[in-house]
Each structure stands twice: as C-alpha cells, then as structure tokens.
C-alpha cells in the first residue's frame, strides 16, 4: 500500500468529532493541523474513526466491540491521538457541522462507514480500513504491531492538551 503524505493541507479542514473514552481532541474546537501537530510533538499516531452513528449497523458494532473495549481504550491512551468523526441523523447536524463533515469525507475519500485511518507522527497514512469483526484485544494487538512501543510522555502532557 502506498503511503500518502498529508503535509500542511490539514490546516484547511476541520472535523465533526465527539469524544471516545481515550480523551480525543474535539475538532469542533481544534483544526486538523493542530491534531497532526500534537501527533508529531508527542510521537503518537493519529487515529481517525469515521463513524455512522445510529444509521450504520457496522459502525455501531465496531464502536461497541472494538473502540469501547477496555483494552482498546487503554491502548489509545498510551499510543494514539484519537479522533472520532460522527455522521449522525439525530440530533440534526448544524450547517457548520455538516460542512466540516463533508469537507473531511471528501478530503479523506471516505467511501464506507466505518472507516478508520491511522496516520503516523510524520503525517503519512499508515493504515486505512473499513469494518473489522475483531475483539478490542485483537484490534489493539494489530495496532501495536504497527505503532510500536508507547512514546515517552512529558510530565505536563495531560495539562497541555489542545482542547483545554
């Protein structure tokens, strides 16, 4: 699979994002270039999950069995800058949220829900996948093989989150 460099184009796009348990960035308040910057400065991979909330059965299953498992949450807290981009019907998205969502879907060429993209600290796309019928443990182990050991955290890393 060819790797794609995202470079500085992230500054042009914003996302509709809602929290996963691993304290992800809220891209309603932070643009994508800041998320890429956090990934680069912390040495973590950026994990973007495009989820069809409420209307995509495979997205709901992936959320319940993989992303919300204790193992996946613990792995994400140690290794990832995590973002969840949700397309939902209720409550209805605002015009600004819809525009952000549409720009990301186009930019990342999302063709199915869920789609997960793993971007390295250097901005290159490492992995892209759709629905995987895995346990949280198997998913975390697969990602572990790709991202390697957890980066060292600075003493103030929790206090310098971009959302705060």
MDTraj code that builds the backbone (N, CA, C; nanometers):
import mdtraj as md
import numpy as np

residues = "UNK UNK UNK UNK UNK UNK UNK UNK UNK UNK UNK UNK UNK UNK UNK UNK UNK UNK UNK UNK UNK UNK UNK UNK UNK UNK UNK UNK UNK UNK UNK UNK UNK UNK UNK UNK UNK UNK UNK UNK UNK UNK UNK UNK UNK UNK UNK UNK UNK UNK UNK UNK UNK UNK UNK UNK UNK UNK UNK UNK UNK UNK UNK UNK UNK UNK UNK UNK UNK UNK UNK UNK UNK UNK UNK UNK UNK UNK UNK UNK UNK UNK UNK UNK UNK UNK UNK UNK UNK UNK UNK UNK UNK UNK UNK UNK UNK UNK UNK UNK UNK UNK UNK UNK UNK UNK UNK UNK UNK UNK UNK UNK UNK UNK UNK UNK UNK UNK UNK UNK UNK UNK UNK UNK UNK UNK UNK UNK UNK UNK UNK UNK UNK UNK UNK UNK UNK UNK UNK UNK UNK UNK UNK UNK UNK UNK UNK UNK UNK UNK UNK UNK UNK UNK UNK UNK UNK UNK UNK UNK UNK UNK UNK UNK".split()
xyz = np.array([
    [0.0840, -0.1180, 0.0000],
    [0.0000, 0.0000, 0.0000],
    [0.0885, 0.1242, 0.0000],
    [0.0597, 0.2153, -0.0876],
    [0.1373, 0.3390, -0.0945],
    [0.0984, 0.4295, 0.0212],
    [0.1971, 0.4938, 0.0774],
    [0.1706, 0.5872, 0.1853],
    [0.1450, 0.7246, 0.1249],
    [0.0531, 0.7975, 0.1885],
    [0.0195, 0.9304, 0.1410],
    [0.0623, 1.0313, 0.2448],
    [0.1246, 1.1390, 0.2010],
    [0.1653, 1.2440, 0.2924],
    [0.0556, 1.3485, 0.2999],
    [0.0188, 1.3885, 0.4221],
    [-0.0855, 1.4872, 0.4405],
    [-0.0300, 1.6286, 0.4437],
    [0.0989, 1.6423, 0.4729],
    [0.1615, 1.7731, 0.4718],
    [0.0842, 1.8784, 0.5486],
    [0.0713, 1.9969, 0.4899],
    [0.0075, 2.1106, 0.5563],
    [-0.1388, 2.1259, 0.5206],
    [-0.1938, 2.0340, 0.4409],
    [-0.3327, 2.0502, 0.3990],
    [-0.4317, 2.0379, 0.5125],
    [-0.3899, 1.9792, 0.6240],
    [-0.4802, 1.9650, 0.7378],
    [-0.5300, 2.0973, 0.7904],
    [-0.4553, 2.2047, 0.7696],
    [-0.4967, 2.3362, 0.8180],
    [-0.6240, 2.3834, 0.7492],
    [-0.6541, 2.3285, 0.6332],
    [-0.7716, 2.3718, 0.5592],
    [-0.9006, 2.3050, 0.6044],
    [-0.8889, 2.1984, 0.6815],
    [-1.0057, 2.1190, 0.7127],
    [-1.0335, 2.1120, 0.8624],
    [-1.1587, 2.1041, 0.8960],
    [-1.1988, 2.0823, 1.0345],
    [-1.2957, 1.9645, 1.0336],
    [-1.3140, 1.9006, 1.1502],
    [-1.3986, 1.7818, 1.1545],
    [-1.5050, 1.7950, 1.2607],
    [-1.6081, 1.7173, 1.2433],
    [-1.7090, 1.6997, 1.3454],
    [-1.6633, 1.5819, 1.4293],
    [-1.6357, 1.6029, 1.5563],
    [-1.5789, 1.4965, 1.6382],
    [-1.6467, 1.4938, 1.7736],
    [-1.6645, 1.3757, 1.8268],
    [-1.7219, 1.3567, 1.9583],
    [-1.6324, 1.2620, 2.0358],
    [-1.6279, 1.2741, 2.1662],
    [-1.5276, 1.2036, 2.2450],
    [-1.5411, 1.0523, 2.2469],
    [-1.4274, 0.9869, 2.2370],
    [-1.4120, 0.8471, 2.2731],
    [-1.3597, 0.8473, 2.4161],
    [-1.3543, 0.7345, 2.4768],
    [-1.3136, 0.7281, 2.6165],
    [-1.1677, 0.7667, 2.6374],
    [-1.0862, 0.7682, 2.5319],
    [-0.9438, 0.7970, 2.5466],
    [-0.9138, 0.9463, 2.5365],
    [-1.0073, 1.0323, 2.5680],
    [-0.9901, 1.1772, 2.5707],
    [-0.9364, 1.2312, 2.4390],
    [-1.0108, 1.2130, 2.3279],
    [-0.9623, 1.2602, 2.1989],
    [-0.9769, 1.4106, 2.1849],
    [-0.9140, 1.4637, 2.0829],
    [-0.9310, 1.6042, 2.0509],
    [-1.0724, 1.6290, 2.0004],
    [-1.1246, 1.7435, 2.0299],
    [-1.2548, 1.7850, 1.9796],
    [-1.2290, 1.8754, 1.8608],
    [-1.2503, 1.8254, 1.7402],
    [-1.2178, 1.9024, 1.6216],
    [-1.3219, 2.0065, 1.5870],
    [-1.4256, 2.0201, 1.6687],
    [-1.5126, 2.1367, 1.6540],
    [-1.4407, 2.2604, 1.7053],
    [-1.3435, 2.2394, 1.7949],
    [-1.2689, 2.3495, 1.8543],
    [-1.1245, 2.3552, 1.8064],
    [-1.0749, 2.2484, 1.7486],
    [-0.9345, 2.2374, 1.7086],
    [-0.9300, 2.1900, 1.5640],
    [-0.8517, 2.2551, 1.4779],
    [-0.8473, 2.2096, 1.3397],
    [-0.7512, 2.0924, 1.3233],
    [-0.7588, 2.0303, 1.2089],
    [-0.6835, 1.9078, 1.1832],
    [-0.5331, 1.9306, 1.1910],
    [-0.4858, 2.0470, 1.1501],
    [-0.3414, 2.0726, 1.1570],
    [-0.2926, 2.0703, 1.3015],
    [-0.3763, 2.1123, 1.3959],
    [-0.3367, 2.1062, 1.5364],
    [-0.3311, 1.9616, 1.5847],
    [-0.4239, 1.8782, 1.5386],
    [-0.4209, 1.7362, 1.5743],
    [-0.2957, 1.6700, 1.5179],
    [-0.2629, 1.7022, 1.3926],
    [-0.1407, 1.6487, 1.3329],
    [-0.0178, 1.6987, 1.4080],
    [-0.0225, 1.8243, 1.4511],
    [0.0872, 1.8798, 1.5297],
    [0.1036, 1.8107, 1.6628],
    [-0.0085, 1.7797, 1.7298],
    [0.0004, 1.7073, 1.8568],
    [0.0587, 1.5686, 1.8356],
    [0.0159, 1.5013, 1.7277],
    [0.0700, 1.3684, 1.6984],
    [0.2213, 1.3773, 1.6765],
    [0.2644, 1.4763, 1.6011],
    [0.4071, 1.4917, 1.5735],
    [0.4854, 1.5254, 1.6998],
    [0.4333, 1.6164, 1.7820],
    [0.5081, 1.6594, 1.9005],
    [0.5120, 1.5535, 2.0100],
    [0.4123, 1.4647, 2.0144],
    [0.4099, 1.3606, 2.1171],
    [0.4640, 1.2274, 2.0666],
    [0.4874, 1.2166, 1.9350],
    [0.5352, 1.0909, 1.8778],
    [0.4270, 0.9851, 1.8684],
    [0.3020, 1.0269, 1.8788],
    [0.1901, 0.9323, 1.8711],
    [0.1305, 0.9313, 1.7312],
    [0.0596, 0.8251, 1.7009],
    [-0.0122, 0.8145, 1.5751],
    [-0.1499, 0.8790, 1.5914],
    [-0.2006, 0.9353, 1.4826],
    [-0.3343, 0.9936, 1.4794],
    [-0.4308, 0.8864, 1.4311],
    [-0.5324, 0.8570, 1.5095],
    [-0.6311, 0.7530, 1.4796],
    [-0.7639, 0.8227, 1.4567],
    [-0.8085, 0.8259, 1.3306],
    [-0.9337, 0.8935, 1.2959],
    [-1.0355, 0.7870, 1.2594],
    [-1.1466, 0.7834, 1.3344],
    [-1.2533, 0.6869, 1.3084],
    [-1.3762, 0.7611, 1.2563],
    [-1.4128, 0.7345, 1.1309],
    [-1.5348, 0.7900, 1.0723],
    [-1.6478, 0.6926, 1.1034],
    [-1.7431, 0.7369, 1.1837],
    [-1.8497, 0.6507, 1.2351],
    [-1.9853, 0.7021, 1.1878],
    [-2.0693, 0.6131, 1.1381],
    [-2.2070, 0.6462, 1.1025],
    [-2.2955, 0.6165, 1.2218],
    [-2.3130, 0.7146, 1.3082],
    [-2.3832, 0.6946, 1.4355],
    [-2.5337, 0.6790, 1.4151],
    [-2.5859, 0.5671, 1.4639],
    [-2.7295, 0.5451, 1.4627],
    [-2.7842, 0.4848, 1.3350],
    [-2.7202, 0.5068, 1.2221],
    [-2.7725, 0.4571, 1.0956],
    [-2.6856, 0.3504, 1.0315],
    [-2.5625, 0.3337, 1.0764],
    [-2.4736, 0.2319, 1.0203],
    [-2.4562, 0.1200, 1.1222],
    [-2.5126, 0.0028, 1.0916],
    [-2.5045, -0.1092, 1.1854],
    [-2.3600, -0.1536, 1.2070],
    [-2.2785, -0.1501, 1.1024],
    [-2.1395, -0.1920, 1.1192],
    [-2.0615, -0.0903, 1.2025],
    [-2.0928, 0.0381, 1.1885],
    [-2.0285, 0.1395, 1.2731],
    [-2.0644, 0.1183, 1.4193],
    [-2.1929, 0.0938, 1.4451],
    [-2.2366, 0.0713, 1.5838],
    [-2.1673, -0.0504, 1.6431],
    [-2.1582, -0.1578, 1.5659],
    [-2.0927, -0.2795, 1.6155],
    [-1.9442, -0.2551, 1.6395],
    [-1.8780, -0.1857, 1.5484],
    [-1.7352, -0.1569, 1.5646],
    [-1.7115, -0.0721, 1.6891],
    [-1.7972, 0.0253, 1.7123],
    [-1.7854, 0.1085, 1.8331],
    [-1.7985, 0.0231, 1.9589],
    [-1.9026, -0.0592, 1.9633],
    [-1.9304, -0.1385, 2.0832],
    [-1.8256, -0.2459, 2.1095],
    [-1.7845, -0.3176, 2.0060],
    [-1.6954, -0.4322, 2.0278],
    [-1.5478, -0.3968, 2.0251],
    [-1.5118, -0.2900, 1.9554],
    [-1.3701, -0.2578, 1.9405],
    [-1.3339, -0.1289, 2.0130],
    [-1.3853, -0.0169, 1.9680],
    [-1.3399, 0.1126, 2.0190],
    [-1.3753, 0.1368, 2.1650],
    [-1.4821, 0.0779, 2.2144],
    [-1.5220, 0.0997, 2.3527],
    [-1.4757, -0.0109, 2.4473],
    [-1.3947, -0.1041, 2.3983],
    [-1.3437, -0.2094, 2.4861],
    [-1.2342, -0.1522, 2.5759],
    [-1.2200, -0.2073, 2.6943],
    [-1.1198, -0.1581, 2.7890],
    [-0.9785, -0.1664, 2.7327],
    [-0.9493, -0.2738, 2.6606],
    [-0.8163, -0.2905, 2.6023],
    [-0.7878, -0.1830, 2.4983],
    [-0.8845, -0.1558, 2.4104],
    [-0.8663, -0.0524, 2.3088],
    [-0.8514, 0.0853, 2.3718],
    [-0.9287, 0.1122, 2.4747],
    [-0.9207, 0.2411, 2.5426],
    [-0.7834, 0.2599, 2.6056],
    [-0.7346, 0.1570, 2.6740],
    [-0.6024, 0.1655, 2.7378],
    [-0.4929, 0.1828, 2.6322],
    [-0.5034, 0.1096, 2.5220],
    [-0.4052, 0.1225, 2.4147],
    [-0.4065, 0.2639, 2.3573],
    [-0.5246, 0.3162, 2.3318],
    [-0.5372, 0.4500, 2.2738],
    [-0.4778, 0.5562, 2.3657],
    [-0.5011, 0.5434, 2.4951],
    [-0.4471, 0.6409, 2.5900],
    [-0.2945, 0.6421, 2.5886],
    [-0.2318, 0.5282, 2.5633],
    [-0.0856, 0.5184, 2.5654],
    [-0.0204, 0.5498, 2.4313],
    [-0.0914, 0.5261, 2.3202],
    [-0.0258, 0.5293, 2.1899],
    [-0.0825, 0.6269, 2.0876],
    [-0.2045, 0.6758, 2.1050],
    [-0.2728, 0.7448, 1.9956],
    [-0.3216, 0.8838, 2.0328],
    [-0.3323, 0.9684, 1.9329],
    [-0.4145, 1.0890, 1.9401],
    [-0.5416, 1.0465, 1.8688],
    [-0.6496, 1.0357, 1.9419],
    [-0.7696, 0.9726, 1.8888],
    [-0.8777, 1.0742, 1.8553],
    [-0.9372, 1.0560, 1.7379],
    [-1.0443, 1.1421, 1.6895],
    [-1.1561, 1.0523, 1.6383],
    [-1.2770, 1.0877, 1.6705],
    [-1.3931, 1.0173, 1.6188],
    [-1.4773, 1.1171, 1.5418],
    [-1.5024, 1.0912, 1.4151],
    [-1.5834, 1.1781, 1.3313],
    [-1.7166, 1.1079, 1.3118],
    [-1.8219, 1.1674, 1.3664],
    [-1.9531, 1.1022, 1.3622],
    [-2.0473, 1.1713, 1.2645],
    [-2.1041, 1.0906, 1.1778],
    [-2.2133, 1.1343, 1.0927],
    [-2.3404, 1.0830, 1.1584],
    [-2.4277, 1.1734, 1.1956],
    [-2.5471, 1.1312, 1.2681],
    [-2.6710, 1.1975, 1.2101],
    [-2.7856, 1.1388, 1.2402],
    [-2.9124, 1.1967, 1.1981],
    [-2.9789, 1.2739, 1.3107],
    [-2.9654, 1.2244, 1.4328],
    [-3.0282, 1.2901, 1.5478],
    [-2.9284, 1.2995, 1.6609],
    [-2.9132, 1.4119, 1.7264],
    [-2.9730, 1.5382, 1.6862],
    [-2.9131, 1.5843, 1.5547],
    [-2.9922, 1.6569, 1.4804],
    [-2.9519, 1.7010, 1.3469],
    [-2.8249, 1.7858, 1.3534],
    [-2.7368, 1.7649, 1.2569],
    [-2.6140, 1.8426, 1.2483],
    [-2.6460, 1.9862, 1.2077],
    [-2.5685, 2.0799, 1.2595],
    [-2.5824, 2.2185, 1.2164],
    [-2.5230, 2.2323, 1.0765],
    [-2.5459, 2.3443, 1.0118],
    [-2.4891, 2.3673, 0.8786],
    [-2.3363, 2.3668, 0.8840],
    [-2.2798, 2.4271, 0.9884],
    [-2.1330, 2.4292, 1.0017],
    [-2.0786, 2.2882, 1.0239],
    [-2.1448, 2.2087, 1.1073],
    [-2.1011, 2.0709, 1.1318],
    [-2.1092, 1.9884, 1.0032],
    [-2.2174, 2.0063, 0.9286],
    [-2.2338, 1.9343, 0.8026],
    [-2.1238, 1.9717, 0.7040],
    [-2.0915, 2.1000, 0.6954],
    [-1.9854, 2.1442, 0.6052],
    [-1.8502, 2.0857, 0.6463],
    [-1.8209, 2.0820, 0.7770],
    [-1.6949, 2.0229, 0.8249],
    [-1.6889, 1.8751, 0.7922],
    [-1.7988, 1.8058, 0.8188],
    [-1.8053, 1.6636, 0.7901],
    [-1.7861, 1.6374, 0.6411],
    [-1.8553, 1.7119, 0.5569],
    [-1.8439, 1.6924, 0.4123],
    [-1.7013, 1.7176, 0.3636],
    [-1.6363, 1.8207, 0.4166],
    [-1.5005, 1.8501, 0.3709],
    [-1.4043, 1.7376, 0.4087],
    [-1.4227, 1.6786, 0.5258],
    [-1.3353, 1.5679, 0.5650],
    [-1.3642, 1.4407, 0.4871],
    [-1.4904, 1.4141, 0.4624],
    [-1.5260, 1.2961, 0.3836],
    [-1.4637, 1.3057, 0.2445],
    [-1.4685, 1.4235, 0.1857],
    [-1.4081, 1.4437, 0.0539],
    [-1.2557, 1.4353, 0.0638],
    [-1.1989, 1.5059, 0.1598],
    [-1.0530, 1.5093, 0.1744],
    [-0.9940, 1.3707, 0.1978],
    [-1.0556, 1.2924, 0.2849],
    [-1.0032, 1.1600, 0.3174],
    [-1.0616, 1.0497, 0.2291],
    [-1.1449, 1.0871, 0.1309],
    [-1.2023, 0.9926, 0.0352],
    [-1.2730, 0.8770, 0.1062],
    [-1.3651, 0.9117, 0.1960],
    [-1.4400, 0.8113, 0.2721],
    [-1.5499, 0.7549, 0.1836],
    [-1.5494, 0.6230, 0.1678],
    [-1.6461, 0.5559, 0.0814],
    [-1.7386, 0.4625, 0.1581],
    [-1.7034, 0.4311, 0.2821],
    [-1.7877, 0.3415, 0.3608],
    [-1.7756, 0.3784, 0.5084],
    [-1.8736, 0.3331, 0.5836],
    [-1.8802, 0.3619, 0.7272],
    [-1.8828, 0.2297, 0.8024],
    [-1.7986, 0.2052, 0.8977],
    [-1.6934, 0.2933, 0.9455],
    [-1.5708, 0.2864, 0.8550],
    [-1.4910, 0.3905, 0.8585],
    [-1.3574, 0.3916, 0.8009],
    [-1.2637, 0.4446, 0.9077],
    [-1.1555, 0.3737, 0.9285],
    [-1.0550, 0.4157, 1.0261],
    [-0.9253, 0.4425, 0.9513],
    [-0.8629, 0.5554, 0.9836],
    [-0.7362, 0.5941, 0.9214],
    [-0.6348, 0.6147, 1.0333],
    [-0.5190, 0.5531, 1.0177],
    [-0.4090, 0.5693, 1.1129],
    [-0.2990, 0.6479, 1.0417],
    [-0.2623, 0.7612, 1.0988],
    [-0.1622, 0.8498, 1.0407],
    [-0.0442, 0.8557, 1.1359],
    [0.0755, 0.8347, 1.0830],
    [0.1964, 0.8373, 1.1643],
    [0.2295, 0.9772, 1.2129],
    [0.3179, 0.9869, 1.3125],
    [0.3582, 1.1177, 1.3640],
    [0.4191, 1.2081, 1.2566],
    [0.4698, 1.1475, 1.1481],
    [0.5287, 1.2255, 1.0386],
    [0.4257, 1.2701, 0.9359],
    [0.2979, 1.2356, 0.9558],
    [0.1919, 1.2789, 0.8659],
    [0.1604, 1.1837, 0.7526],
    [0.2217, 1.0660, 0.7491],
    [0.1935, 0.9698, 0.6431],
    [0.0840, 0.8732, 0.6868],
    [0.0008, 0.8365, 0.5914],
    [-0.1056, 0.7398, 0.6198],
    [-0.0430, 0.6014, 0.6317],
    [-0.0668, 0.5364, 0.7452],
    [-0.0087, 0.4064, 0.7742],
    [-0.1093, 0.2943, 0.7478],
    [-0.2358, 0.3208, 0.7763],
    [-0.3384, 0.2174, 0.7664],
    [-0.4722, 0.2817, 0.7366],
    [-0.5529, 0.2127, 0.6569],
    [-0.6906, 0.2527, 0.6308],
    [-0.7713, 0.1247, 0.6241],
    [-0.8814, 0.1201, 0.6975],
    [-0.9655, 0.0011, 0.6907],
    [-1.1104, 0.0356, 0.7172],
    [-1.1965, -0.0546, 0.6729],
    [-1.3389, -0.0444, 0.6998],
    [-1.3713, -0.1308, 0.8206],
    [-1.4912, -0.1850, 0.8196],
    [-1.5367, -0.2670, 0.9321],
    [-1.4488, -0.3902, 0.9475],
    [-1.4073, -0.4158, 1.0707],
    [-1.3333, -0.5369, 1.1053],
    [-1.4069, -0.6040, 1.2192],
    [-1.4385, -0.7310, 1.2028],
    [-1.5078, -0.8071, 1.3069],
    [-1.4024, -0.8657, 1.4009],
    [-1.3482, -0.7799, 1.4864],
    [-1.2435, -0.8174, 1.5804],
    [-1.2856, -0.7825, 1.7217],
    [-1.2197, -0.8437, 1.8170],
    [-1.2363, -0.8015, 1.9557],
    [-1.1483, -0.6787, 1.9784],
    [-1.1726, -0.6077, 2.0857],
    [-1.0884, -0.4949, 2.1209],
    [-0.9444, -0.5357, 2.1423],
    [-0.9243, -0.6548, 2.1991],
    [-0.7895, -0.7050, 2.2247],
    [-0.7146, -0.7315, 2.0943],
    [-0.7823, -0.7960, 1.9985],
    [-0.7194, -0.8259, 1.8698],
    [-0.6891, -0.6980, 1.7930],
    [-0.7786, -0.6009, 1.7999],
    [-0.7575, -0.4740, 1.7308],
    [-0.6381, -0.3994, 1.7909],
    [-0.6322, -0.3929, 1.9235],
    [-0.5196, -0.3258, 1.9905],
    [-0.3878, -0.3957, 1.9562],
    [-0.3883, -0.5286, 1.9503],
    [-0.2660, -0.6020, 1.9158],
    [-0.2225, -0.5713, 1.7723],
    [-0.3181, -0.5617, 1.6808],
    [-0.2873, -0.5280, 1.5422],
    [-0.2252, -0.3888, 1.5328],
    [-0.2851, -0.2926, 1.6025],
    [-0.2300, -0.1565, 1.6019],
    [-0.0934, -0.1519, 1.6693],
    [-0.0756, -0.2307, 1.7750],
    [0.0526, -0.2354, 1.8456],
    [0.1649, -0.2751, 1.7507],
    [0.1374, -0.3706, 1.6637],
    [0.2378, -0.4142, 1.5665],
    [0.2752, -0.3026, 1.4692],
    [0.1818, -0.2124, 1.4428],
    [0.2079, -0.1021, 1.3502],
    [0.2757, 0.0170, 1.4162],
    [0.2359, 0.0503, 1.5381],
    [0.2852, 0.1743, 1.6003],
    [0.4053, 0.1532, 1.6903],
    [0.4304, 0.0313, 1.7352],
    [0.5447, 0.0043, 1.8214],
    [0.5198, 0.0454, 1.9651],
    [0.6273, 0.0620, 2.0414],
    [0.6119, 0.0943, 2.1838],
    [0.5553, 0.2347, 2.2039],
    [0.4944, 0.2545, 2.3188],
    [0.4358, 0.3845, 2.3522],
    [0.5447, 0.4899, 2.3624],
    [0.5185, 0.6094, 2.3080],
    [0.6173, 0.7169, 2.3218],
    [0.6244, 0.7625, 2.4670],
    [0.7394, 0.8177, 2.5042],
    [0.7531, 0.8707, 2.6396],
    [0.6674, 0.9953, 2.6509],
    [0.6009, 1.0099, 2.7670],
    [0.5178, 1.1268, 2.7902],
    [0.5946, 1.2298, 2.8703],
    [0.5742, 1.3550, 2.8331],
    [0.6329, 1.4614, 2.9142],
    [0.5499, 1.4754, 3.0405],
    [0.6067, 1.5254, 3.1491],
    [0.5334, 1.5351, 3.2747],
    [0.4066, 1.6183, 3.2658],
    [0.4002, 1.7135, 3.1747],
    [0.2839, 1.8016, 3.1657],
    [0.1951, 1.7713, 3.0467],
    [0.2089, 1.6533, 2.9827],
    [0.1360, 1.6264, 2.8600],
    [-0.0151, 1.6327, 2.8781],
    [-0.0663, 1.5875, 2.9915],
    [-0.2103, 1.5921, 3.0143],
    [-0.2578, 1.7353, 3.0337],
    [-0.1715, 1.8223, 3.0814],
    [-0.2115, 1.9598, 3.1073],
    [-0.1989, 2.0464, 2.9840],
    [-0.1358, 1.9966, 2.8794],
    [-0.1159, 2.0790, 2.7599],
    [-0.1990, 2.0313, 2.6423],
    [-0.3069, 1.9595, 2.6676],
    [-0.3955, 1.9149, 2.5613],
    [-0.4467, 2.0365, 2.4834],
    [-0.4631, 2.0223, 2.3558],
    [-0.5064, 2.1338, 2.2718],
    [-0.6488, 2.1785, 2.3038],
    [-0.7302, 2.0899, 2.3588],
    [-0.8691, 2.1240, 2.3860],
    [-0.8826, 2.2202, 2.5021],
    [-0.7889, 2.2221, 2.5910],
    [-0.8010, 2.2980, 2.7148],
    [-0.7784, 2.4445, 2.6897],
])
top = md.Topology()
chain = top.add_chain()
for i, resn in enumerate(residues, 1):
    res = top.add_residue(resn, chain, resSeq=i)
    for name in ("N", "CA", "C"):
        top.add_atom(name, md.element.get_by_symbol(name[0]), res)
traj = md.Trajectory(xyz[None], top)
